[in-house]
Amino acid sequence: MRKTITILFIFNLFISVGLAEGKPDYTPQEGYTTDLLKKPIYTEVEIAIRSTKMNNWLNEHYEKLTPAQTKNVREDLYYMIGSHAKNLYQQKKKILPDQPDLILDILLSWADRVGVYGGAEVFTHVRTTNFPMQKDTQITKLPDFLSLEMKNDLIKVTAKREGWEFEIPYYFMIPEAKQFTATNGMKTQLLIISTGASKDTSSVGYSQATIMLIYSPDSEASVFSEYWQKMIGLKDYTEEKKVNIRNEKSIYIFDEKLNLHKELIFLRGLKGSFAISYMGNDGTYQWNRPHFIDFLRVLKINQE
């Protein structure tokens, strides 16, 4: 078991003045507004303390984690990663470190093992120290229909055969990526993406918003639309919203019982139908919605 890493050691490496190699200048999260890179959930002091405790605790308990515990760890991990990116941006107007950053390396080293797709690739690309990934082999592997690569501080996900792709900032999380047959027989590809976190009106006080991309090849547009409106709970939507892209509108409803805003847009590509939903608690939904619009802009679907 790795020896306990002290907070002092973390701070010594974090404030090192030596430059990390291989991190050229770049436009931060190109395609996504930087206006939301403020109001982090955690301060740097809080992240240093929490990351140390989490690393030590996971070294001891990882093999015994329940699915519920893994989900909680994954979410808190990305609350810290997202907060760290925001703190970096406030300090240096960039979200990749330009000097050894042990805190970020520790956090990203766990992403793959707690079920984040692309976690190993992000860690390998962003790592600034010799801190090792927790295992030599990748655990959370993308399904065969997808490929993933890093472009500066962006994760690029591509489904080449189906003809769609998108990019997201590295501090966004992909906790689900799968291919399956829906209950009505439609062949379906689905990805879930968690945005950065923000304060909300829940009892916890903060949360991530969720973008879900759904694709079905060769499906009837009307059948596809009706099915996913029902499945996501937007069959009786209350209004339409402008998304300022492709002259399209989304449908929207606020579920007061769940304190959850739900938004859904349908797009038609050359090879099939897309549904992109955006959901979040009150507070988180409003704050992160610009990144939902950004996602729609960077999404390439080979439209008709």
N, C-alpha and C positions, 0 to 999 in steps of 0.2 A: 504494500500500500504506500502511495506517495506520502511523504512527510508533510505535516501540516505547514501550509504556507501562511506566514504571518502577514498581517496587514502592513507592517512596516516595510517588509520586502516588496510588497505590491507597490506601495507608494514610491519606493526608491527606483523601481524600474519605470513606473509610470511617468515620473518627472525627468527621466534621463534625457539629456540633450543630444544624444547621438541620433543621427538620422537613420530611419529604417530604409533598407535597400528595396529598389524595385517599385516604388510608389510615385509615379510621375504626377505632374499637375494634371488636373482634370476638372470638368464642370460637375459640381456636386449633383448627384441624382438627376442626370439629364432627362428631361421629359416630365419631371415631377416638380411641382412648386416647392421652394424652400421656405415658404412662409410658415409652414407648420413645424419647422425645426426649432421649436421653443416650448416652454412649459413642460419640461421633462417630469416624469413621475418621480424619479429619484435624483438626488444630488450625487456628485462624484464621491463624496465621503460615504454616503449611504450605499452606493454601488460597490465601493471597495470593501466595505464590511460585509454586505450581503453576498457578494461573489465569493469571498473567502469562505464564509460559512457554508454556502451551497456546495462549493467544490469539495470541501472536507466531508460534508454530510453525504454527498453522492459517492465519493470514493468508498465510503463505508456501507452505504445502503442501496446502491444502484441495482445490484442483482436481485433485490427483493421488492422493487417498486411495483405497486399495483397500477393498473391502467389509470385509475383516478389520480394517484400520486404523480404518475408520469405527466399527465395533462397539466396538473398544477405547477410542476417544475418547469415544464415547457413554457407556460405562459409567463411565469415570473422571470424565467431566463430572458425572454424577449422584452419584458418590461425594462429590464436592465440594459439589454443591448440597444433598444430604441432610445432610452434615456441617455446612454453613453454617446450615441450618435448625435443627439441634440446638443449635448454639452460640448462635444467636439466642434460642432458647427458654430455655436455661440462664441467659442474661443478663437477658432481659426478659419471659419467659413468653408469648412470641408468636413466630410463625415468619415473619411479614412484617416487613420493616424499617420503622421509623418515622422514618428519616433517610436521606439519600442514601447508597446502598450500591452503589458501583461494582463491587465484586467480584461480587455476585449478578447485576448487570446484564450484566457480561461473560460470565458462565457461561451465563445463560439466552439470551443473544443467539445462541449457537451451537446451541441445542437443535434448532430446526427444520431447520437445514442438515445435521445429522448423523442425521436420520431419526427424530426424536421427534414423534409425533402430538400436536398441541396445543401444541407448543413455541412457535410464534409468538404464540398467544393468551396463554399464560402470561407470556411476556416483555412483551407489550404491557400486560398488566394489572398486573404486579408492578413494572415498571421505575420507578426512583426518580431517575434522572439522564437526561441527554440522550444517553447512549451509544446509538448506532444499532444496529438489527438488521442483520445482515450483508448482507442483500439486501432490496430493496424489495418483492419478491413472495414469497409463501409457497411453499415447496418441498415440504414433506411435508404433503399435504392428506388429510384424512379421507375415506374412501369415502362415497358419497352417502347410504347408509342411516343415517349417524350425524351428529349435531350436537354441538357442544362449546361450553360457555360457562364463565366463571369466576364463582365465588361466594366472595368474600373470598379465603381461601387454599386453596379447593377447586376442582378441575376437575370439572365436571359433564358427563357423556357420556350422550347420549340417542339411543335408536332409537325414534322416536315411532310409526312405523307398526307396528313389532313389539311395542311396549308394554313396553320395559324401559329402565332407566336406573340410573346409579350415580354416586357422587362419590368422589374420592380426593384426598389432599393434593397440592399442586402439586409437591412434590419426588419423588413417584412418577413413574415413566417409562412411557410407552406406546410401545414400539418396534415393535408390529405391530398392524394393524387391517385386516381384509380380509373379503371375501365370496366364497365359492367353492362348488363342488359336490364333496362328499367322494367317495372312491373307491367307496362303496356307493350313490351317487346322491343322498344327502341334501343339500338346500340348507343351507348352513352360514355362520354369521357367527362370527368369531373375533377376540378381542382378547387381547393379552398385556400384562401390567402388571408392572413391577418395583417392589418395595417399597423402603423405605430399606435401606441396607447395614448389616451387622454383622460382627463377627469370626466366623470359622469354623475348621474343622480342615483346610482345604485348604492347599496349598503357598503360595498367595498370602497367606492369612491372613484374608481377608474377602471378602464377596460380597453380592449382592442376592438376595432370595427372589423367586419368580415366581408370580403369579396369572394363570390363563388362563380366560377366559370363553368358552364355546362355546354357541351357540344354533342350533337347527334348527326351523323352523316345520313344523307338521303332520306330525311324524315319530312313528313308533311308539315309545313310551317304552322298551320292551324292546329293540328293535333299536338305538335310539340309545345306550342304556346299554351294551349288549354291545360295540358298535363302539368307543366311546371308552375303555372299560376296556382293550380290547386295544391301541388306538393309543397310549395314555399309559403302558402297561405295568403295569396294575393288575388284569389278568384273574385273577391268582393272589394277590390281596391277602391279607394275613396278619391284619388286625384291623379293627375298626370304632372310630371315635372320635366322641365327643359334640361337637357344635358349639354347643349351647345356643341354637338358633334353629329355629323352625318344627318342633320335635320331630323334627328330622332327624339322621341320622348320616352321617358320611363313611366311605369305605373308605381303607385306608392300607397302605403297604408301605415298607420301607427297602431300597434297592438298595445293598448293601454294596460291590459292585464299583465303582459310580459315586459312592459316598459321598453318595447323594441320597435324601432323604425325599420320598415322593409321597403326596398326599392328594387325594381326589376325591369330590365330592358331586353328586348329581343332583336337580334340581328341575323341577317341571312347572308351566308357566304356561298361561294361557288359550289362547295361540296356538302353543304348541310346547314343546320340551324344552330344558333348560339343563344343562350340565355345567360346574362350576367346580372347577378343579384348583389345588392349591397345592404348590409344590415348592421345595426348598432344600437346600443342603449342610448337613452336620451342624454345628450351632451357629447358622447363619443361620436354618434352619428353625424351631428352637425359639424363638429370640428374636423373630422377626417373626410368629409364628403369631397373636398377638392381633390384628394388623391384618388377617389373613385372616378371622378371626371378625367383625371390624368391617365388612369388605367385604360379607360375607354379610348383615349386619344392614341396611346402607344400600342394598343392591341391591333394586330394585323390579322385579318380573317379572309383575305381573297374574296372581296365582295363581288356580287354580280353587278 
